[in-house]
Amino acid sequence: MNKLAFALALLLPATPALADNQKQIVAVLPFEAEGIPGAMSKNAQPTFITELVKSKVVRVVDEKRLKDAIQRFERDQTGLFDATKVKQIGKFLKADYVVSGQIADNGDAFTMTVHVTNVETLELEMAEDVDFRDAGKMRIAVRNAAQKIASTISGEGRTAGKHEAFLNVDARHFYDTADACINALLGLDAWRYEGEIDEELDNKQVHVKLVYGKPKPGMPLLVFEEGLGENDQPIGVVYVVEPDERGAGFVARWIAEQDKSKKKKGEFGLGTRVSNARYKYRIAIGKLDDEAEGNEQLVTMFRDKLNEKLEESDKFIGKSDSAVQDVASELGRGDTRKQNLKKLHQAGVDFLIEGKFIGSPGERRADFKVISAATGEVWGTLKFETRI
């Protein structure tokens, strides 16, 4: 190392992650309930503890020690903790901060009030009210508040966008948006394609003579053992490569599938029937952006609901396992993108959905592209309105 580099290293040392003994200690007290089911208030404390532990930027007092401390100081079960008790309990637990609060039913929504108190100064470091419409969204509300608490106490900024923006969105809107996406997908393939293999080519390729239809490159088609009858069992899948020069058919290729349901089982002999009549298209969800707010949680919620709807469909299969999702979310560019699409194709993915939500909250519009994993080309576009 030369003298200049050595001097710079001294001036700009690396900033290591905080050791456990440097992290602030947080105690989460049981939440009070006001006109709500007792389970909600009981679940708030352990959920806060779990989310704060997961943040890895603070240390959290475990529930047993909290319970012992509360019993020791004879907590009044009605009303919020007063400042004296907060300090006593905090000092007893050797905590730097105490989280306390309550959940109340306002008629058309629930309100979770959260206070974060500095044990030493008794100052409120954070006071937050979070509204959510149904009990099922309490965990989301707690998760968002816990992330704020962790970042406030540790000094680390939040990076996940405006999580709270969708807490009051009717969950039905996410399902409706997923339904709209499925309907748009169905519109991309309104035709049935039939043919038969009439020539075997090199490099795992065959020529298919079309009976009817004109499938685009990247289209997956089932190959059937006998070639006749709807009850015939498929023995593999081929993908359209390109139309032939005569316009009477196309060249198709099969690959070494990782997806067991698509693997080649037997020979693709001459006269073998090829059809998409009973095929379920495998769909992966790639990178989606919320252009207006960068709301990652909203995108995640939509992705989850869309995967549910894909699984319920009789025309699609959602490829949502972690290995596929990790690659699909970060395809990259150029050669990296091509290699990642190849990986997805070998994992059984036929099409990838990418795109963005545009417009303001409650009036967002989807502007998605459907990418063929086989060719890397845009298969079609999906545009629809949404109330999320």
C-alpha positions as CSV (number, residue, x, y, z in Angstrom):
1,M,0.0,0.0,0.0
2,N,1.5,3.4,-1.0
3,K,1.6,6.4,1.4
4,L,-1.4,8.1,-0.1
5,A,-3.6,5.0,0.1
6,F,-2.5,4.4,3.6
7,A,-3.4,8.0,4.6
8,L,-6.8,7.7,3.0
9,A,-7.4,4.5,4.8
10,L,-6.7,6.2,8.1
11,L,-9.0,9.2,7.2
12,L,-11.8,7.0,5.8
13,P,-12.1,3.9,7.9
14,A,-14.7,1.3,7.1
15,T,-17.9,1.5,9.2
16,P,-18.5,-1.9,10.7
17,A,-22.0,-3.1,11.7
18,L,-22.7,-2.4,15.4
19,A,-21.7,-5.2,17.8
20,D,-24.5,-6.5,20.1
21,N,-23.1,-4.6,23.1
22,Q,-23.3,-1.3,21.1
23,K,-27.0,-1.8,20.1
24,Q,-29.7,0.0,22.1
25,I,-31.9,-2.2,24.3
26,V,-35.7,-2.0,23.7
27,A,-38.5,-3.3,26.0
28,V,-42.0,-3.8,24.5
29,L,-44.8,-3.6,27.0
30,P,-48.2,-5.4,26.4
31,F,-50.6,-3.2,24.4
32,E,-53.9,-2.1,25.9
33,A,-57.2,-2.8,24.2
34,E,-60.1,-0.4,23.9
35,G,-63.3,-2.0,22.5
36,I,-61.5,-4.6,20.5
37,P,-61.0,-8.4,20.7
38,G,-58.4,-9.2,23.4
39,A,-56.4,-11.3,20.9
40,M,-55.4,-8.2,19.0
41,S,-53.8,-6.5,21.9
42,K,-52.2,-9.8,23.1
43,N,-50.7,-10.3,19.6
44,A,-49.3,-6.8,19.3
45,Q,-46.5,-7.2,21.8
46,P,-45.0,-10.5,20.6
47,T,-45.3,-9.3,17.0
48,F,-43.4,-6.1,17.8
49,I,-40.8,-8.2,19.6
50,T,-40.4,-10.5,16.6
51,E,-40.1,-7.6,14.1
52,L,-37.6,-5.6,16.2
53,V,-35.5,-8.7,16.6
54,K,-35.6,-9.3,12.8
55,S,-34.3,-5.7,12.2
56,K,-30.9,-6.7,13.7
57,V,-30.2,-3.1,14.7
58,V,-31.5,-3.2,18.3
59,R,-31.5,-5.7,21.2
60,V,-35.0,-6.6,22.6
61,V,-35.9,-7.7,26.1
62,D,-37.6,-11.2,26.0
63,E,-41.2,-11.6,27.0
64,K,-40.5,-13.5,30.3
65,R,-38.3,-10.8,31.7
66,L,-40.9,-8.2,30.7
67,K,-43.6,-10.2,32.4
68,D,-41.6,-10.5,35.6
69,A,-40.9,-6.7,35.6
70,I,-44.5,-5.8,35.0
71,Q,-45.6,-8.1,37.9
72,R,-42.9,-6.5,40.1
73,F,-44.2,-3.0,39.5
74,E,-47.8,-4.0,39.6
75,R,-48.9,-2.5,36.4
76,D,-52.3,-0.9,36.5
77,Q,-54.4,-2.7,33.8
78,T,-56.4,0.4,33.0
79,G,-54.9,3.4,31.3
80,L,-51.5,3.9,29.7
81,F,-48.3,3.6,31.6
82,D,-47.4,6.7,33.5
83,A,-43.9,8.2,33.1
84,T,-42.7,7.0,36.5
85,K,-43.6,3.4,35.8
86,V,-42.0,3.5,32.4
87,K,-38.8,4.7,33.9
88,Q,-38.9,2.2,36.7
89,I,-39.6,-0.8,34.4
90,G,-37.0,0.5,31.9
91,K,-34.3,0.8,34.5
92,F,-35.1,-2.6,36.0
93,L,-34.7,-4.2,32.6
94,K,-31.6,-2.1,31.8
95,A,-33.5,-0.9,28.7
96,D,-32.7,2.3,26.8
97,Y,-36.2,2.6,25.3
98,V,-39.7,1.4,26.2
99,V,-42.4,0.8,23.5
100,S,-45.9,1.1,24.8
101,G,-49.3,1.7,23.3
102,Q,-52.9,0.7,22.7
103,I,-55.3,-0.4,19.9
104,A,-58.7,1.1,19.7
105,D,-61.8,0.4,17.5
106,N,-63.1,3.6,15.9
107,G,-66.1,2.1,14.3
108,D,-64.9,1.9,10.6
109,A,-61.2,1.3,11.4
110,F,-58.8,0.4,14.1
111,T,-56.1,2.8,15.4
112,M,-52.9,1.6,16.9
113,T,-51.1,4.2,19.0
114,V,-47.4,3.6,19.6
115,H,-45.2,5.5,22.0
116,V,-41.4,5.1,22.2
117,T,-40.0,6.6,25.4
118,N,-36.3,7.3,26.2
119,V,-35.9,5.7,29.6
120,E,-33.1,8.1,30.7
121,T,-34.8,11.4,29.7
122,L,-38.4,10.3,29.7
123,E,-38.9,12.1,26.4
124,L,-41.1,10.6,23.7
125,E,-38.7,9.7,20.9
126,M,-41.6,8.7,18.7
127,A,-45.4,8.9,18.8
128,E,-47.3,7.2,16.0
129,D,-50.9,6.6,15.1
130,V,-51.5,3.9,12.5
131,D,-55.0,3.2,11.1
132,F,-56.1,-0.1,9.5
133,R,-59.5,-1.3,8.4
134,D,-59.6,-4.9,9.4
135,A,-57.9,-7.1,12.1
136,G,-56.1,-9.1,9.4
137,K,-53.9,-6.0,8.6
138,M,-52.7,-5.6,12.2
139,R,-49.6,-7.5,11.5
140,I,-48.7,-5.2,8.6
141,A,-49.3,-2.2,10.8
142,V,-47.1,-3.6,13.5
143,R,-44.4,-4.5,11.0
144,N,-44.3,-1.0,9.6
145,A,-44.3,0.7,13.0
146,A,-41.5,-1.7,14.2
147,Q,-39.4,-0.8,11.2
148,K,-39.8,2.9,12.0
149,I,-38.9,2.3,15.7
150,A,-35.8,0.3,14.8
151,S,-34.6,3.0,12.3
152,T,-35.4,5.8,14.8
153,I,-33.5,4.2,17.6
154,S,-30.6,3.0,15.6
155,G,-30.3,6.1,13.4
156,E,-30.5,4.0,10.3
157,G,-32.9,5.3,7.6
158,R,-35.8,3.2,6.3
159,T,-35.4,2.1,2.7
160,A,-38.7,0.4,1.9
161,G,-40.8,3.3,0.8
162,K,-44.2,4.4,2.1
163,H,-45.5,1.2,3.6
164,E,-48.4,2.8,5.4
165,A,-50.0,4.0,2.2
166,F,-51.9,0.8,1.6
167,L,-53.0,-0.1,5.1
168,N,-56.5,1.4,4.4
169,V,-56.8,-0.1,0.9
170,D,-59.6,-2.6,0.8
171,A,-57.9,-6.0,0.4
172,R,-60.5,-6.8,-2.2
173,H,-58.9,-4.2,-4.5
174,F,-55.7,-6.3,-4.6
175,Y,-57.7,-9.4,-5.6
176,D,-59.6,-7.4,-8.2
177,T,-56.3,-6.1,-9.6
178,A,-55.0,-9.6,-9.8
179,D,-58.2,-10.7,-11.6
180,A,-57.8,-7.9,-14.1
181,C,-54.2,-9.0,-14.8
182,I,-55.4,-12.7,-15.3
183,N,-58.1,-11.5,-17.7
184,A,-55.5,-9.4,-19.7
185,L,-53.2,-12.5,-19.8
186,L,-56.0,-14.6,-21.2
187,G,-56.6,-12.1,-24.0
188,L,-53.0,-12.6,-25.2
189,D,-53.7,-16.2,-26.3
190,A,-57.2,-16.3,-27.7
191,W,-56.5,-19.0,-30.2
192,R,-56.0,-22.7,-30.2
193,Y,-53.0,-24.2,-32.0
194,E,-52.9,-27.8,-33.5
195,G,-50.4,-29.6,-35.6
196,E,-48.3,-32.8,-35.9
197,I,-44.6,-33.5,-36.1
198,D,-43.7,-34.4,-39.7
199,E,-39.9,-34.1,-39.6
200,E,-37.1,-34.6,-37.1
201,L,-34.3,-32.1,-37.3
202,D,-30.9,-31.7,-35.6
203,N,-30.3,-30.0,-32.1
204,K,-33.4,-31.3,-30.5
205,Q,-35.6,-29.7,-33.1
206,V,-38.6,-30.9,-35.0
207,H,-40.8,-29.5,-37.8
208,V,-44.5,-29.2,-37.0
209,K,-47.1,-29.1,-39.8
210,L,-49.9,-26.9,-38.7
211,V,-53.5,-28.0,-38.8
212,Y,-54.7,-24.6,-37.7
213,G,-53.5,-21.5,-35.9
214,K,-50.2,-19.6,-36.2
215,P,-48.3,-19.6,-32.9
216,K,-45.6,-17.0,-32.2
217,P,-42.0,-17.9,-31.3
218,G,-41.7,-18.9,-27.7
219,M,-45.2,-20.5,-27.6
220,P,-45.1,-23.8,-25.5
221,L,-47.1,-26.7,-26.9
222,L,-47.8,-30.1,-25.5
223,V,-46.8,-33.2,-27.4
224,F,-49.2,-36.2,-27.1
225,E,-48.2,-39.8,-27.3
226,E,-50.7,-41.1,-29.7
227,G,-51.8,-37.9,-31.4
228,L,-55.6,-38.5,-31.1
229,G,-58.2,-37.9,-28.4
230,E,-58.5,-35.4,-25.5
231,N,-57.7,-38.1,-23.0
232,D,-54.3,-38.8,-24.4
233,Q,-51.4,-38.2,-22.1
234,P,-48.7,-35.6,-22.9
235,I,-45.2,-36.8,-23.1
236,G,-43.4,-33.5,-23.2
237,V,-43.3,-29.9,-24.3
238,V,-41.9,-28.1,-27.4
239,Y,-41.4,-24.4,-28.0
240,V,-42.0,-22.6,-31.3
241,V,-38.6,-21.4,-32.7
242,E,-39.7,-19.8,-36.0
243,P,-42.2,-20.3,-38.9
244,D,-41.0,-22.3,-41.8
245,E,-40.3,-20.7,-45.2
246,R,-43.4,-22.3,-46.8
247,G,-45.7,-21.0,-44.2
248,A,-47.2,-24.4,-43.6
249,G,-45.8,-24.9,-40.1
250,F,-42.9,-24.1,-37.8
251,V,-39.7,-25.4,-36.3
252,A,-40.0,-26.3,-32.6
253,R,-37.4,-27.2,-30.0
254,W,-37.5,-29.2,-26.8
255,I,-35.2,-28.6,-23.8
256,A,-34.0,-30.5,-20.8
257,E,-36.7,-29.4,-18.4
258,Q,-36.2,-29.2,-14.6
259,D,-40.0,-29.0,-14.2
260,K,-41.0,-32.6,-13.8
261,S,-44.5,-32.1,-15.4
262,K,-42.8,-30.9,-18.6
263,K,-40.0,-33.3,-19.0
264,K,-39.7,-35.4,-22.2
265,K,-41.1,-38.9,-21.7
266,G,-40.6,-41.0,-24.8
267,E,-39.9,-40.2,-28.4
268,F,-41.4,-37.4,-30.5
269,G,-42.1,-39.6,-33.5
270,L,-43.5,-38.6,-36.8
271,G,-47.2,-38.0,-36.8
272,T,-47.2,-37.1,-33.1
273,R,-49.9,-34.6,-32.2
274,V,-48.9,-31.1,-30.9
275,S,-51.4,-28.8,-29.3
276,N,-51.8,-26.1,-26.7
277,A,-55.4,-27.1,-25.9
278,R,-54.7,-28.4,-22.4
279,Y,-51.5,-26.6,-21.6
280,K,-51.1,-24.5,-18.5
281,Y,-48.8,-21.6,-19.1
282,R,-46.1,-21.2,-16.4
283,I,-45.9,-17.5,-15.3
284,A,-43.2,-15.8,-13.1
285,I,-43.6,-12.3,-11.8
286,G,-40.5,-10.2,-12.3
287,K,-39.6,-6.7,-11.3
288,L,-42.6,-4.4,-10.7
289,D,-42.4,-0.8,-9.7
290,D,-44.8,1.7,-8.1
291,E,-43.9,4.8,-10.1
292,A,-45.9,7.2,-7.9
293,E,-44.6,6.3,-4.4
294,G,-42.1,3.5,-4.8
295,N,-44.3,1.5,-2.4
296,E,-42.5,-1.9,-2.3
297,Q,-45.0,-3.3,0.2
298,L,-47.9,-2.6,-2.1
299,V,-46.1,-4.3,-5.0
300,T,-45.4,-7.3,-2.7
301,M,-49.0,-7.5,-1.7
302,F,-50.1,-7.4,-5.4
303,R,-47.5,-10.1,-6.3
304,D,-48.8,-12.4,-3.6
305,K,-52.4,-12.0,-4.7
306,L,-51.5,-12.5,-8.3
307,N,-49.7,-15.7,-7.5
308,E,-52.8,-16.9,-5.6
309,K,-55.0,-16.2,-8.6
310,L,-52.6,-17.9,-11.0
311,E,-52.8,-21.1,-8.9
312,E,-56.6,-20.9,-8.9
313,S,-56.7,-20.5,-12.7
314,D,-57.2,-23.5,-15.0
315,K,-55.0,-21.9,-17.6
316,F,-51.9,-20.8,-15.7
317,I,-49.4,-21.9,-13.1
318,G,-47.6,-19.4,-10.9
319,K,-43.9,-20.1,-10.7
320,S,-43.2,-18.4,-7.3
321,D,-40.6,-20.5,-5.5
322,S,-37.7,-18.5,-4.1
323,A,-35.1,-19.7,-6.6
324,V,-37.3,-18.5,-9.5
325,Q,-38.4,-15.3,-7.8
326,D,-34.8,-14.2,-7.0
327,V,-33.8,-14.5,-10.6
328,A,-37.0,-13.0,-12.0
329,S,-36.8,-9.9,-9.8
330,E,-33.3,-9.0,-10.9
331,L,-32.8,-10.1,-14.5
332,G,-30.2,-7.5,-15.2
333,R,-29.2,-6.3,-18.7
334,G,-27.5,-7.6,-21.8
335,D,-25.9,-11.0,-21.6
336,T,-26.7,-11.3,-17.9
337,R,-30.4,-10.9,-18.8
338,K,-30.2,-13.5,-21.5
339,Q,-28.5,-16.0,-19.1
340,N,-31.1,-15.3,-16.4
341,L,-34.0,-15.8,-18.9
342,K,-32.4,-19.1,-19.9
343,K,-32.2,-20.2,-16.2
344,L,-35.9,-19.3,-15.8
345,H,-36.8,-21.2,-19.0
346,Q,-35.0,-24.3,-17.8
347,A,-36.8,-24.0,-14.4
348,G,-40.1,-24.3,-16.3
349,V,-41.0,-20.6,-16.7
350,D,-42.8,-19.8,-20.0
351,F,-43.5,-16.1,-19.5
352,L,-42.4,-13.4,-17.2
353,I,-44.4,-10.3,-16.2
354,E,-42.5,-7.1,-15.7
355,G,-43.7,-3.5,-15.5
356,K,-45.0,-0.7,-13.3
357,F,-48.0,0.9,-11.7
358,I,-48.5,4.5,-12.8
359,G,-50.9,7.1,-11.4
360,S,-51.8,8.2,-7.9
361,P,-52.9,5.9,-5.0
362,G,-56.4,4.6,-5.5
363,E,-56.2,5.3,-9.2
364,R,-53.1,3.4,-10.3
365,R,-52.9,1.9,-13.8
366,A,-50.9,-1.2,-14.6
367,D,-48.5,-1.0,-17.5
368,F,-47.0,-4.5,-17.8
369,K,-45.1,-6.5,-20.4
370,V,-45.2,-10.2,-20.9
371,I,-41.7,-11.5,-21.8
372,S,-41.1,-14.9,-23.4
373,A,-38.5,-16.8,-21.3
374,A,-37.7,-18.9,-24.4
375,T,-36.9,-15.9,-26.7
376,G,-36.5,-12.9,-24.4
377,E,-38.9,-11.0,-26.7
378,V,-42.0,-9.1,-25.5
379,W,-44.9,-11.4,-26.1
380,G,-47.6,-8.8,-25.4
381,T,-48.6,-5.9,-23.1
382,L,-51.1,-5.8,-20.2
383,K,-52.8,-2.5,-19.4
384,F,-55.7,-2.3,-16.9
385,E,-57.1,0.0,-14.2
386,T,-56.8,-0.6,-10.5
387,R,-58.1,0.9,-7.3
388,I,-55.0,0.1,-5.2
